[in-house]
Amino acid sequence: MMGECQSSPLPLPPDFILPEGKRPNLSEVSRLASIPIIDLTHELSKLTQEISRACEDYGFFQVINHGVPSELCGKMMNSISSFFETFPEEKAKFYAANNDDDSNTRQVKLQNFHLKVNADGCSGGEGGEMEIRMWSETFSYPCHSLHEIIHLLPDNPPHYREVFAAYAEEVGGLTTRLLSLISQGLGLQKDCLQKRLGNKPRQRAYANYYPPCPSPELTLGLAVHTDPHALTLLR
């Protein structure tokens, strides 16, 4: 008779555990019945109406038939997954601690975000603050004028730079198109928002990695937040 060895998952480290008042209420998580789904093959007038209504009523929408090749999307997802899961030495090159002097100026960086809370569990405030680490890693870098920083991107996995360059070009075209449709939905010239952003808008690519968590009821992948950007495209 053979013995059986069973192992339990490691406990959640204390610096990830949120005060009770800030923990997620997983039992209360609900889903929207639906969100606006925009088919980009629709004719222009219908598209602008649908996007305008989605922006006013929801603030976000899903696009289908967007033209970004699914094969390229798959390659990008495989490349970034491999970076996080298979190449720890490569990851270590980009790690930027939040208290590093250059963490805010480094162009290409891997970070673990924190949530500052008081001893009573409230966010922000003065005195008695502690930093709770979020259960995720974020890899980010500029994606506008990519040729200027392409040499700073990972060497591994192989072809990461090549895949991301192709992906950034496709998503850049989709961004321009969406900004144009939003402009027209507002009754503006189709290039109005693009002009307001300028010739060199600040564009960054973010990859958020959420490893399996032993106690998801005690922590968060990312804190509640609002993106400070004109437009966020989420794969």
N, CA and C of each residue as an Amber inpcrd file, in Angstrom:
protein
   705
   0.8470000  -1.1830000   0.0000000   0.0000000   0.0000000   0.0000000
   0.8820000   1.2320000   0.0000000   0.6360000   2.1270000  -0.9060000
   1.4590000   3.3230000  -1.0310000   0.8960000   4.4310000  -0.1580000
   1.7980000   5.1720000   0.5000000   1.3870000   6.3330000   1.2900000
   1.0140000   7.4920000   0.3820000   0.1760000   8.3450000   0.8850000
  -0.2730000   9.5060000   0.1050000   0.1290000  10.7690000   0.8340000
   0.8000000  11.6690000   0.1220000   1.2500000  12.9330000   0.7120000
   0.4100000  14.0670000   0.1420000  -0.2550000  14.7950000   1.0050000
  -1.0900000  15.9130000   0.5640000  -0.5340000  17.2010000   1.1530000
  -0.5300000  18.2270000   0.3590000  -0.0200000  19.5210000   0.8250000
  -1.1180000  20.5610000   0.7390000  -1.1180000  21.4610000   1.6910000
  -2.0820000  22.5560000   1.7010000  -1.4170000  23.8070000   1.1420000
  -2.1930000  24.7200000   0.5570000  -1.5960000  25.9430000   0.0350000
  -0.9880000  26.7710000   1.1660000   0.0940000  27.4660000   0.8490000
   0.7350000  28.3260000   1.8360000  -0.2280000  29.4260000   2.2600000
  -0.1770000  29.8390000   3.5320000  -1.0830000  30.9040000   3.9800000
  -0.7270000  32.2360000   3.3380000  -1.6900000  33.1360000   3.3070000
  -1.4800000  34.4590000   2.7420000  -0.5300000  35.2490000   3.6410000
   0.5740000  35.7950000   3.1040000   1.4900000  36.5850000   3.9300000
   0.7800000  37.7840000   4.5540000   1.1540000  38.1660000   5.7790000
   0.4490000  39.2380000   6.4970000   0.4180000  40.5740000   5.7630000
   1.4680000  40.8810000   4.9810000   1.4920000  42.1930000   4.3270000
   0.5360000  42.2950000   3.1470000  -0.2060000  41.1990000   2.8580000
  -1.2500000  41.2320000   1.8310000  -2.6520000  41.2980000   2.4350000
  -2.7640000  41.1140000   3.7400000  -4.0790000  41.0030000   4.3780000
  -4.6380000  42.3840000   4.7040000  -5.8030000  42.6890000   4.1590000
  -6.4470000  43.9810000   4.3660000  -7.1700000  44.0260000   5.7080000
  -7.3010000  45.2450000   6.2900000  -8.1690000  45.3760000   7.4720000
  -9.5810000  44.9320000   7.1210000 -10.3090000  44.4880000   8.0990000
 -11.6100000  43.8660000   7.8570000 -12.5420000  44.7400000   7.0300000
 -12.5390000  46.0560000   7.2860000 -13.4580000  46.9450000   6.5830000
 -13.1260000  47.1710000   5.1260000 -11.9100000  46.7690000   4.6940000
 -11.5000000  46.9810000   3.3000000 -11.4850000  45.6860000   2.4930000
 -11.8460000  44.5750000   3.1120000 -11.8110000  43.3050000   2.4000000
 -12.9920000  43.1730000   1.4340000 -12.8120000  42.4240000   0.3510000
 -13.9210000  42.2570000  -0.6050000 -15.0390000  41.4040000  -0.0150000
 -16.2640000  41.7880000  -0.3000000 -17.4310000  40.9860000   0.1050000
 -17.7880000  40.0430000  -1.0400000 -17.0930000  38.9340000  -1.1040000
 -17.2440000  38.0350000  -2.2510000 -18.6560000  37.4980000  -2.3770000
 -19.3550000  37.3680000  -1.2560000 -20.7190000  36.8550000  -1.3120000
 -21.6850000  37.8600000  -1.9370000 -21.2680000  39.1310000  -2.0070000
 -22.1480000  40.1740000  -2.5360000 -21.7950000  40.5850000  -3.9640000
 -20.8090000  39.8890000  -4.5510000 -20.4180000  40.2270000  -5.9180000
 -21.5700000  39.9070000  -6.8620000 -21.9110000  40.8700000  -7.7060000
 -22.9910000  40.6630000  -8.6750000 -22.4680000  40.9860000 -10.0700000
 -23.2060000  40.5680000 -11.0530000 -22.8250000  40.8160000 -12.4380000
 -23.8940000  41.6510000 -13.1230000 -23.4390000  42.5090000 -14.0210000
 -24.4000000  43.2280000 -14.8480000 -25.1000000  42.2220000 -15.7630000
 -26.3700000  42.4660000 -16.0040000 -27.0920000  41.5930000 -16.9240000
 -26.4770000  41.6730000 -18.3240000 -26.0060000  42.8610000 -18.6790000
 -25.3830000  43.0310000 -19.9840000 -24.5970000  44.3290000 -19.9900000
 -23.6490000  44.4390000 -20.8880000 -22.9670000  45.7020000 -21.1490000
 -23.0930000  45.9670000 -22.6460000 -22.9510000  47.2240000 -23.0650000
 -23.0690000  47.5070000 -24.4970000 -21.9990000  46.7700000 -25.2960000
 -22.4210000  46.0880000 -26.3320000 -21.5040000  45.4020000 -27.2470000
 -21.6060000  46.0880000 -28.6050000 -20.5100000  46.6600000 -29.0510000
 -20.4890000  47.4580000 -30.2820000 -19.8090000  46.6710000 -31.3950000
 -20.5260000  46.4420000 -32.4580000 -19.9770000  45.7590000 -33.6350000
 -19.4090000  46.8280000 -34.5710000 -18.0960000  46.8390000 -34.7260000
 -17.4530000  47.9010000 -35.5060000 -17.6350000  47.7450000 -37.0090000
 -18.3790000  46.7090000 -37.4430000 -18.6930000  46.6050000 -38.8700000
 -19.9890000  47.3400000 -39.2150000 -20.6940000  47.8540000 -38.1930000
 -21.9270000  48.6000000 -38.4650000 -21.6100000  49.8800000 -39.2260000
 -22.6110000  50.4120000 -39.9070000 -22.3880000  51.6540000 -40.6670000
 -22.1990000  52.8280000 -39.6970000 -21.5810000  53.8820000 -40.2080000
 -21.0430000  54.9500000 -39.3670000 -22.0780000  55.6030000 -38.4520000
 -23.2310000  55.9760000 -38.9930000 -24.2020000  56.6990000 -38.1770000
 -24.6930000  55.8370000 -37.0080000 -24.8920000  54.5410000 -37.2640000
 -25.3220000  53.6400000 -36.1970000 -24.2260000  53.4800000 -35.1510000
 -22.9770000  53.3800000 -35.6310000 -21.8380000  53.2290000 -34.7200000
 -21.7180000  54.4150000 -33.7740000 -21.7720000  55.6180000 -34.3240000
 -21.6090000  56.8040000 -33.4830000 -22.7380000  56.9060000 -32.4560000
 -23.9440000  56.5570000 -32.8520000 -25.0660000  56.5750000 -31.9120000
 -24.8700000  55.5550000 -30.7900000 -24.4630000  54.3290000 -31.1630000
 -24.2780000  53.2700000 -30.1640000 -23.1590000  53.6200000 -29.1780000
 -22.0500000  54.1240000 -29.6970000 -20.9150000  54.4600000 -28.8330000
 -21.2390000  55.6550000 -27.9550000 -21.9120000  56.6440000 -28.5110000
 -22.2910000  57.8100000 -27.7210000 -23.2050000  57.4110000 -26.5690000
 -24.1770000  56.5560000 -26.8480000 -25.1160000  56.1140000 -25.8120000
 -24.3840000  55.2940000 -24.7420000 -23.4560000  54.4300000 -25.1780000
 -22.7060000  53.6110000 -24.2220000 -21.8260000  54.4740000 -23.3230000
 -21.2090000  55.5010000 -23.8890000 -20.3550000  56.4010000 -23.1000000
 -21.1840000  57.1710000 -22.0700000 -22.3750000  57.6060000 -22.4680000
 -23.2260000  58.3830000 -21.5620000 -23.8260000  57.5200000 -20.4590000
 -24.2760000  56.3230000 -20.8170000 -25.0240000  55.5000000 -19.8650000
 -24.1400000  54.5950000 -19.0020000 -22.9920000  54.1610000 -19.5530000
 -22.1520000  53.2040000 -18.8450000 -20.7370000  53.7240000 -18.5900000
 -20.1560000  54.4070000 -19.5520000 -18.7610000  54.8150000 -19.4400000
 -17.7970000  53.7810000 -19.9860000 -18.3150000  52.6600000 -20.4580000
 -17.4720000  51.6300000 -21.0610000 -18.3200000  50.7690000 -21.9840000
 -17.6690000  50.0410000 -22.8720000 -18.3780000  49.1500000 -23.7900000
 -17.4000000  48.1250000 -24.3340000 -17.9340000  47.0580000 -24.8970000
 -17.1230000  46.0230000 -25.5310000 -17.2110000  46.1940000 -27.0390000
 -16.0790000  46.0340000 -27.7290000 -16.1110000  46.0950000 -29.1880000
 -15.8220000  44.7060000 -29.7590000 -16.5530000  44.3560000 -30.8030000
 -16.3100000  43.1140000 -31.5340000 -16.0650000  43.4560000 -32.9980000
 -15.4780000  42.5080000 -33.7200000 -15.0930000  42.7460000 -35.1220000
 -14.2590000  44.0230000 -35.2280000 -13.2730000  44.1180000 -34.3190000
 -12.4590000  45.3350000 -34.2130000 -11.2680000  45.3580000 -35.1520000
 -10.9680000  44.2300000 -35.7860000  -9.9030000  44.2090000 -36.7810000
  -8.5380000  43.8210000 -36.2600000  -8.3450000  43.7530000 -34.9480000
  -7.0600000  43.2950000 -34.4110000  -7.0300000  41.7730000 -34.5310000
  -6.0820000  41.2080000 -35.2980000  -6.0990000  39.7620000 -35.5690000
  -6.0860000  38.9320000 -34.2870000  -6.9660000  37.9410000 -34.2160000
  -7.0460000  37.0980000 -33.0240000  -5.7520000  36.3150000 -32.8120000
  -5.0910000  35.9340000 -33.8980000  -3.8240000  35.2050000 -33.7760000
  -2.7720000  36.0810000 -33.0980000  -2.7430000  37.3650000 -33.4550000
  -1.7870000  38.2890000 -32.8500000  -2.1180000  38.5050000 -31.3720000
  -3.4090000  38.6190000 -31.0500000  -3.8210000  38.7510000 -29.6510000
  -3.3620000  37.5430000 -28.8430000  -3.5060000  36.3610000 -29.4210000
  -3.0750000  35.1420000 -28.7450000  -1.5730000  35.1260000 -28.5070000
  -0.8110000  35.5530000 -29.5010000   0.6460000  35.6100000 -29.3460000
   1.0440000  36.5890000 -28.2460000   0.3410000  37.7160000 -28.1920000
   0.6620000  38.7070000 -27.1650000   0.3630000  38.1610000 -25.7750000
  -0.7910000  37.5180000 -25.6120000  -1.1510000  36.9600000 -24.3190000
  -0.1870000  35.8370000 -23.9110000   0.2230000  35.0130000 -24.8590000
   1.1780000  33.9460000 -24.5600000   2.5330000  34.5230000 -24.1570000
   2.9440000  35.5900000 -24.8310000   4.2440000  36.2000000 -24.5440000
   4.2760000  36.8050000 -23.1480000   3.2280000  37.5510000 -22.7850000
   3.2350000  38.1980000 -21.4770000   3.0430000  37.1680000 -20.3690000
   2.2510000  36.1190000 -20.6280000   2.0910000  35.0450000 -19.6390000
   3.4240000  34.3480000 -19.3960000   4.1620000  34.0990000 -20.4620000
   5.4740000  33.4540000 -20.3220000   6.4370000  34.3430000 -19.5480000
   6.3680000  35.6310000 -19.7950000   7.2370000  36.5720000 -19.0660000
   6.9840000  36.4730000 -17.5680000   5.7330000  36.4510000 -17.1610000
   5.3960000  36.4090000 -15.7440000   5.6890000  35.0450000 -15.1110000
   5.4380000  33.9570000 -15.8410000   5.4250000  32.6350000 -15.2410000
   6.6900000  31.8120000 -15.4680000   7.4690000  32.1360000 -16.5130000
   8.5390000  31.2420000 -16.9290000   9.9300000  31.8490000 -16.8270000
  10.0200000  33.1710000 -16.7370000  11.3320000  33.8130000 -16.7950000
  11.5610000  34.7150000 -15.5770000  11.7400000  34.1180000 -14.3770000
  11.9340000  34.9390000 -13.1780000  13.1730000  35.8200000 -13.2430000
  14.2450000  35.3410000 -13.8810000  15.4500000  36.1680000 -13.9880000
  15.1850000  37.3980000 -14.8480000  14.3820000  37.2190000 -15.8940000
  14.0390000  38.3480000 -16.7540000  13.1770000  39.3490000 -15.9960000
  12.2210000  38.8500000 -15.2410000  11.3530000  39.7320000 -14.4420000
  12.1660000  40.5750000 -13.4720000  13.1660000  39.9600000 -12.8540000
  13.9420000  40.6490000 -11.8170000  14.6240000  41.9040000 -12.3560000
  14.9280000  41.9280000 -13.6430000  15.6010000  43.0960000 -14.2320000
  14.7230000  44.3420000 -14.1830000  13.4170000  44.1470000 -14.1590000
  12.4960000  45.2770000 -14.3170000  11.7970000  45.6720000 -13.0250000
  12.0650000  44.9420000 -11.9480000  11.3260000  45.2150000 -10.7160000
  11.6710000  46.5880000 -10.1610000  10.6390000  47.3620000  -9.8320000
  10.8070000  48.7040000  -9.2610000  10.0150000  48.7640000  -7.9690000
  10.7000000  48.8130000  -6.8360000  10.0110000  48.9540000  -5.5580000
   9.3600000  50.3250000  -5.4880000   8.2160000  50.4190000  -4.8210000
   7.4800000  51.6830000  -4.7650000   8.2680000  52.8010000  -4.1200000
   9.2280000  52.4480000  -3.2620000  10.0100000  53.4960000  -2.6090000
  11.3290000  53.7790000  -3.3120000  11.5650000  53.1800000  -4.4800000
  12.7550000  53.5060000  -5.2490000  12.6910000  54.9410000  -5.7210000
  13.8430000  55.6060000  -5.7180000  13.8780000  57.0000000  -6.1620000
  13.4450000  57.1470000  -7.6130000  13.7520000  56.1260000  -8.4300000
  13.4540000  56.2470000  -9.8630000  12.2150000  55.4680000 -10.2780000
  11.4190000  54.9760000  -9.3100000  10.2700000  54.1430000  -9.6840000
   9.2420000  54.9110000 -10.4920000   9.1590000  56.2260000 -10.2970000
   8.1860000  57.0340000 -11.0250000   8.7100000  57.5130000 -12.3710000
  10.0190000  57.4010000 -12.5850000  10.5940000  57.8910000 -13.8360000
  11.0810000  56.7540000 -14.7380000  11.1990000  55.5540000 -14.1810000
  11.6570000  54.4360000 -14.9930000  10.6260000  54.1390000 -16.0800000
  11.0810000  53.9990000 -17.3060000  10.1500000  53.8190000 -18.4210000
   9.5310000  52.4250000 -18.4580000  10.3460000  51.4150000 -18.2260000
   9.8810000  50.0330000 -18.2810000  10.0250000  49.4540000 -16.8800000
   8.9000000  49.0570000 -16.2610000   8.9980000  48.6280000 -14.8590000
   7.9390000  47.5890000 -14.5020000   8.3270000  46.7540000 -13.5540000
   7.4460000  45.7610000 -12.9620000   7.1860000  46.1960000 -11.5300000
   5.9160000  46.3120000 -11.1510000   5.5650000  46.8350000  -9.8420000
   4.5440000  45.9610000  -9.1340000   4.5400000  46.1060000  -7.8260000
   3.4760000  45.5530000  -6.9950000   2.8300000  46.7450000  -6.2940000
   1.5620000  47.0060000  -6.5800000   0.9080000  48.1910000  -6.0210000
   0.5260000  47.9650000  -4.5590000   0.3690000  49.0880000  -3.8400000
   0.0040000  49.0820000  -2.4270000  -1.2650000  49.8980000  -2.2150000
  -1.9650000  49.5870000  -1.1540000  -3.0830000  50.4040000  -0.7000000
  -2.7250000  50.9350000   0.6800000  -2.7360000  52.2600000   0.8410000
  -2.4450000  52.8650000   2.1360000  -3.7330000  52.9480000   2.9490000
  -3.6880000  52.4050000   4.1360000  -4.8550000  52.4380000   5.0170000
  -4.4160000  52.8650000   6.4090000  -5.3390000  53.4690000   7.1650000
  -5.1020000  53.7920000   8.5630000  -5.3070000  52.5490000   9.4200000
  -4.9350000  52.6800000  10.6690000  -5.1050000  51.5520000  11.5770000
  -6.5780000  51.1480000  11.6990000  -7.4960000  52.1240000  11.4660000
  -8.9210000  51.8120000  11.5640000  -9.4990000  51.2360000  10.2800000
  -8.6190000  51.0750000   9.2570000  -9.0630000  50.4540000   8.0090000
  -9.5040000  51.4230000   6.9550000  -9.4600000  52.7490000   7.2250000
  -9.8540000  53.7470000   6.2270000  -8.6970000  54.0140000   5.2780000
  -9.0180000  54.3680000   4.0340000  -7.9810000  54.6950000   3.0620000
  -7.4860000  56.1100000   3.2920000  -6.1780000  56.3200000   3.0320000
  -5.6090000  57.6610000   3.1080000  -5.5650000  58.1810000   4.5250000
  -5.4770000  59.5110000   4.6560000  -5.4640000  60.1150000   5.9750000
  -4.0560000  60.2600000   6.5080000  -3.9300000  60.8860000   7.6660000
  -2.6380000  61.1490000   8.2650000  -2.4250000  60.2470000   9.4850000
  -1.2020000  59.8250000   9.6870000  -0.8360000  59.1270000  10.9010000
  -1.3540000  57.7040000  10.9560000  -0.5610000  56.8300000  11.5400000
  -0.9780000  55.4500000  11.7170000  -1.2080000  54.7110000  10.4240000
  -0.5520000  55.1490000   9.3180000  -0.7720000  54.5040000   8.0250000
   0.0340000  53.2260000   7.9040000  -0.5250000  52.2910000   7.1750000
   0.2310000  51.1010000   6.7980000  -0.0440000  50.8090000   5.3300000
   0.9080000  50.1580000   4.6910000   0.7780000  49.8230000   3.2770000
   0.4770000  48.3350000   3.1380000  -0.6390000  48.0400000   2.4810000
  -1.0210000  46.6570000   2.2030000  -0.7150000  46.3580000   0.7400000
   0.0400000  45.3230000   0.5040000   0.4000000  44.9670000  -0.8690000
  -0.8000000  44.3480000  -1.5820000  -0.9480000  44.6790000  -2.8530000
  -1.9970000  44.0910000  -3.6770000  -1.5170000  42.7540000  -4.2510000
  -2.4530000  41.8060000  -4.3870000  -2.1200000  40.4600000  -4.8570000
  -2.0440000  40.4480000  -6.3880000  -1.0330000  41.1330000  -6.9080000
  -0.8580000  41.2080000  -8.3620000   0.5040000  41.8050000  -8.6580000
   0.9160000  41.6600000  -9.8930000   2.0990000  42.3480000 -10.4100000
   1.6840000  43.0810000 -11.6800000   2.2600000  44.2480000 -11.8990000
   1.9350000  45.0360000 -13.0850000   3.2180000  45.3810000 -13.8360000
   3.2530000  45.0260000 -15.1000000   4.3850000  45.3430000 -15.9770000
   3.9210000  46.4280000 -16.9400000   4.6390000  47.5340000 -17.0030000
   4.1760000  48.6570000 -17.8280000   5.3400000  49.3400000 -18.5360000
   5.0050000  49.9440000 -19.6610000   6.0080000  50.6940000 -20.4300000
   5.2900000  51.5090000 -21.5050000   5.9660000  52.5450000 -22.0580000
   5.3400000  53.3670000 -23.1000000   5.0830000  52.5490000 -24.3560000
   4.0150000  52.8860000 -25.0710000   3.7630000  52.2140000 -26.3440000
   3.5980000  53.2120000 -27.4890000   3.8170000  54.5130000 -27.2150000
   3.8530000  55.5140000 -28.2880000   5.3140000  55.7860000 -28.6080000
   5.6430000  55.9840000 -29.8980000   7.0450000  56.1110000 -30.3160000
   7.8340000  54.9150000 -29.7910000   7.2970000  53.7290000 -30.0580000
   7.8510000  52.5060000 -29.4930000   9.3090000  52.2760000 -29.9000000
   9.6830000  52.7700000 -31.0660000  11.0470000  52.5430000 -31.5320000
  12.0860000  53.1280000 -30.5760000  11.6760000  54.1130000 -29.7750000
  12.6150000  54.7670000 -28.8650000  12.9280000  53.9180000 -27.6460000
  12.0430000  52.9790000 -27.3000000  12.2680000  52.1820000 -26.0910000
  12.2180000  50.6820000 -26.3460000  12.0880000  50.2670000 -27.6040000
  11.9150000  48.8420000 -27.9060000  13.0880000  48.0170000 -27.3740000
  14.2850000  48.6130000 -27.3470000  15.4760000  47.8990000 -26.8790000
  15.4520000  47.6660000 -25.3680000  14.5380000  48.3430000 -24.6570000
  14.4310000  48.1880000 -23.2080000  13.4750000  47.0660000 -22.8130000
  12.7140000  46.5420000 -23.7570000  11.7400000  45.4970000 -23.4590000
  12.4360000  44.1470000 -23.2670000  11.7430000  43.1660000 -22.7010000
  12.3820000  41.8830000 -22.3730000  13.0050000  41.1780000 -23.5760000
  14.1320000  40.5050000 -23.3020000  14.7510000  39.6250000 -24.3030000
  14.0350000  38.2850000 -24.3280000  13.4630000  37.9170000 -23.1950000
  12.7620000  36.6420000 -23.0620000  11.3560000  36.8930000 -22.5390000
  10.3510000  36.1870000 -23.0480000  10.4750000  35.1070000 -24.0330000
  10.9320000  35.6320000 -25.4000000  11.4930000  34.7300000 -26.2170000
  11.9290000  35.1480000 -27.5530000  10.7810000  35.7800000 -28.3450000
  11.0970000  36.7580000 -29.1360000  10.1440000  37.4490000 -30.0090000
   9.1640000  38.3430000 -29.2520000   9.4040000  38.5600000 -27.9340000
   8.4950000  39.4340000 -27.1840000   8.4230000  40.8090000 -27.8420000
   9.5700000  41.3790000 -28.1580000   9.6050000  42.7330000 -28.7280000
   8.8890000  42.7750000 -30.0750000   9.1490000  41.7690000 -30.8840000
   8.5320000  41.7030000 -32.2160000   7.0180000  41.5910000 -32.1170000
   6.5530000  40.7370000 -31.2220000   5.1070000  40.5390000 -31.0520000
   4.4560000  41.8050000 -30.5210000   5.0770000  42.4260000 -29.5030000
   4.4480000  43.6140000 -28.9430000   4.4310000  44.7640000 -29.9430000
   5.4780000  44.9180000 -30.7580000   5.5100000  45.9900000 -31.7530000
   4.3360000  45.8550000 -32.7260000   4.0700000  44.6260000 -33.1670000
   2.9460000  44.3920000 -34.0770000   1.6180000  44.6390000 -33.3740000
   1.5180000  44.1990000 -32.1240000   0.2860000  44.3760000 -31.3500000
   0.0260000  45.8600000 -31.0990000   1.0600000  46.5960000 -30.7270000
   0.9070000  48.0310000 -30.4410000   0.4450000  48.7970000 -31.6710000
   0.9330000  48.4080000 -32.8300000   0.5180000  49.0810000 -34.0650000
  -0.9740000  48.8500000 -34.3300000  -1.4200000  47.6160000 -34.1540000
  -2.8300000  47.3000000 -34.3890000  -3.7310000  48.0090000 -33.3790000
  -3.3590000  47.9690000 -32.1010000  -4.1770000  48.5910000 -31.0650000
  -4.1370000  50.1100000 -31.1900000  -3.0110000  50.6520000 -31.6590000
  -2.9340000  52.0940000 -31.9040000  -3.9320000  52.5360000 -32.9600000
  -4.0710000  51.7240000 -34.0130000  -5.0510000  52.0380000 -35.0450000
  -6.4750000  51.9610000 -34.5260000  -6.7440000  50.9730000 -33.6660000
  -8.0680000  50.8400000 -33.0670000  -8.3560000  52.0190000 -32.1350000
  -7.3610000  52.4570000 -31.3750000  -7.5260000  53.6120000 -30.4850000
  -7.9120000  54.8540000 -31.2750000  -7.2030000  55.0990000 -32.3730000
  -7.4940000  56.2570000 -33.2190000  -8.9220000  56.1930000 -33.7430000
  -9.3380000  55.0030000 -34.1490000 -10.6920000  54.8500000 -34.6830000
 -11.7450000  55.1160000 -33.6080000 -11.5260000  54.5890000 -32.4040000
 -12.4930000  54.7890000 -31.3270000 -12.5780000  56.2550000 -30.9120000
 -11.4320000  56.9240000 -30.8410000 -11.4400000  58.3500000 -30.5170000
 -12.2150000  59.1410000 -31.5650000 -12.0840000  58.7390000 -32.8210000
 -12.8070000  59.3950000 -33.9000000 -14.3150000  59.1860000 -33.7570000
 -14.7250000  57.9530000 -33.4460000 -16.1500000  57.6580000 -33.2890000
 -16.7440000  58.3890000 -32.0840000 -15.9850000  58.4770000 -30.9970000
 -16.4570000  59.2150000 -29.8190000 -16.5930000  60.6970000 -30.1450000
 -15.6190000  61.2340000 -30.8770000 -15.6820000  62.6440000 -31.2870000
 -16.9410000  62.9130000 -32.0970000 -17.2060000  62.0540000 -33.0760000
 -18.3760000  62.2470000 -33.9330000 -19.6720000  62.0670000 -33.1450000
 -19.6470000  61.1700000 -32.1540000 -20.8190000  60.9920000 -31.3110000
 -21.1280000  62.2250000 -30.4860000 -20.0970000  63.0210000 -30.2270000
 -20.2730000  64.2830000 -29.4990000 -20.6340000  65.4360000 -30.4250000
 -20.7520000  65.1430000 -31.7300000 -21.0550000  66.1960000 -32.6950000
 -19.8540000  67.0400000 -33.0600000 -18.6410000  66.4930000 -32.8560000
 -17.4020000  67.2180000 -33.1460000 -16.7720000  66.6900000 -34.4300000
 -15.7530000  67.3980000 -34.8950000 -14.9810000  66.8860000 -36.0240000
 -14.3480000  65.5520000 -35.6310000 -14.2060000  64.6580000 -36.6000000
 -13.7850000  63.2970000 -36.2770000 -12.3840000  63.2190000 -35.6750000
 -11.5430000  64.2230000 -35.9260000 -10.1890000  64.1970000 -35.3660000
 -10.0370000  65.1130000 -34.1590000 -11.1510000  65.5640000 -33.5850000
 -11.0990000  66.5470000 -32.5010000 -10.3510000  66.0100000 -31.2760000
 -10.7550000  64.8530000 -30.7640000 -10.1050000  64.3160000 -29.5710000
  -8.6420000  63.9560000 -29.8400000  -8.3800000  63.4490000 -31.0370000
  -7.0060000  63.1000000 -31.3820000  -6.1240000  64.3490000 -31.3680000
  -6.6410000  65.4550000 -31.8910000  -5.8800000  66.7030000 -31.8840000
  -5.6570000  67.2100000 -30.4750000  -6.6880000  67.0710000 -29.6220000
  -6.5470000  67.5450000 -28.2510000  -5.4740000  66.7590000 -27.4920000
  -5.3280000  65.4780000 -27.8300000  -4.3090000  64.6570000 -27.1810000
  -2.9110000  64.9710000 -27.6990000  -2.8150000  65.5530000 -28.8940000
  -1.5230000  65.9570000 -29.4350000  -0.8380000  64.8790000 -30.2450000
   0.3070000  65.2520000 -30.8310000   1.0420000  64.3330000 -31.6920000
   1.7440000  63.2280000 -30.9210000   2.0850000  63.5020000 -29.6550000
   2.7730000  62.5070000 -28.8370000   2.0270000  62.3190000 -27.5200000
   0.8580000  61.7040000 -27.5650000   0.1180000  61.4830000 -26.3160000
   0.8500000  60.4890000 -25.4250000   0.6240000  60.6040000 -24.1330000
   1.2470000  59.6630000 -23.1970000   0.4440000  58.3680000 -23.2230000
   1.0020000  57.3650000 -23.8420000   0.3450000  56.0660000 -23.9440000
   1.2200000  55.0060000 -23.2760000   0.6100000  54.1930000 -22.4110000
   1.3550000  53.1220000 -21.7480000   0.6020000  51.8060000 -21.8770000
   1.3740000  50.7610000 -22.0050000   0.8160000  49.4150000 -21.9810000
   0.9660000  48.8680000 -20.5650000  -0.0990000  48.2530000 -20.0520000
  -0.0870000  47.6550000 -18.7170000  -0.4900000  46.1920000 -18.8250000
   0.2800000  45.3230000 -18.1930000  -0.0910000  43.9140000 -18.0910000
  -0.2210000  43.5790000 -16.6160000  -1.4240000  43.2270000 -16.1790000
  -1.6800000  42.8900000 -14.7810000  -1.7430000  41.3760000 -14.6270000
  -0.9200000  40.8570000 -13.7260000  -0.8460000  39.4150000 -13.4950000
  -1.4130000  39.1030000 -12.1160000  -2.4280000  38.2370000 -12.0680000
  -3.0840000  37.8630000 -10.8230000  -2.8710000  36.3660000 -10.5830000
  -1.8490000  35.9860000  -9.8160000  -1.6420000  34.5560000  -9.5650000
  -2.7480000  34.0020000  -8.6770000  -2.9480000  32.6860000  -8.6680000
  -3.9540000  32.0940000  -7.7750000  -3.6870000  32.5130000  -6.3290000
  -4.7540000  32.8330000  -5.6070000  -4.6250000  33.3540000  -4.2430000
  -5.1860000  32.3460000  -3.2380000  -4.4440000  32.0350000  -2.1680000
  -4.9410000  31.0570000  -1.1930000  -6.1180000  31.5590000  -0.3600000
  -6.2290000  32.8950000  -0.2120000  -7.3190000  33.4580000   0.6080000
  -7.8620000  34.7210000  -0.0510000  -8.6010000  34.5860000  -1.1480000
  -9.0540000  35.7750000  -1.8870000 -10.0050000  36.6530000  -1.0940000
 -10.5790000  36.1300000  -0.0230000 -11.5010000  36.9410000   0.7750000
 -10.7610000  37.9280000   1.6790000  -9.4300000  37.8340000   1.7410000
  -8.6530000  38.6890000   2.6420000  -7.8860000  39.7930000   1.9320000
  -7.8800000  39.7940000   0.6180000  -7.0260000  40.7290000  -0.1040000
  -7.6970000  41.1690000  -1.3990000  -6.9850000  41.9780000  -2.1800000
  -7.4700000  42.4390000  -3.4790000  -6.3640000  42.2980000  -4.5210000
  -6.7710000  42.0820000  -5.7590000  -5.8050000  42.1130000  -6.8540000
  -5.3670000  43.5370000  -7.1250000  -6.3250000  44.4400000  -7.2100000
  -6.0670000  45.8760000  -7.3060000  -7.1190000  46.5900000  -6.4850000
  -6.7320000  47.7040000  -5.8940000  -7.6780000  48.4870000  -5.1180000
  -8.6810000  49.1770000  -6.0430000  -9.8210000  49.5400000  -5.5010000
 -10.8050000  50.3270000  -6.2550000 -10.1160000  51.6070000  -6.7360000
 -10.2760000  51.9260000  -8.0100000  -9.5850000  53.0970000  -8.5540000
 -10.3050000  53.5800000  -9.8090000  -9.9200000  54.7650000 -10.2430000
 -10.3870000  55.3280000 -11.5130000  -9.1690000  55.6040000 -12.3750000
  -9.1580000  55.0820000 -13.5900000  -8.0350000  55.3570000 -14.4850000
  -8.0090000  56.8340000 -14.8700000  -6.8430000  57.4850000 -14.7940000
  -6.7560000  58.9170000 -15.1190000  -6.5020000  59.1760000 -16.6010000
  -6.8950000  58.2450000 -17.4530000  -6.5730000  58.3600000 -18.8690000
  -7.8030000  58.7580000 -19.6880000  -7.5510000  59.2940000 -20.8670000
  -8.6440000  59.6590000 -21.7570000  -9.3960000  58.4060000 -22.2220000
  -8.6540000  57.3270000 -22.4660000  -9.2630000  56.1060000 -22.9860000
  -8.4190000  54.9120000 -22.5670000  -9.0650000  53.8770000 -22.0720000
  -8.3700000  52.6350000 -21.7140000  -8.9290000  51.5070000 -22.5770000
  -8.0590000  50.7980000 -23.2740000  -8.4660000  49.6160000 -24.0360000
  -8.0200000  48.3830000 -23.2730000  -8.9570000  47.5380000 -22.9130000
  -8.6870000  46.3550000 -22.1170000  -8.8730000  45.1010000 -22.9680000
  -7.8470000  44.2740000 -23.0150000  -7.9470000  43.0020000 -23.7310000
  -8.6530000  42.0140000 -22.8160000
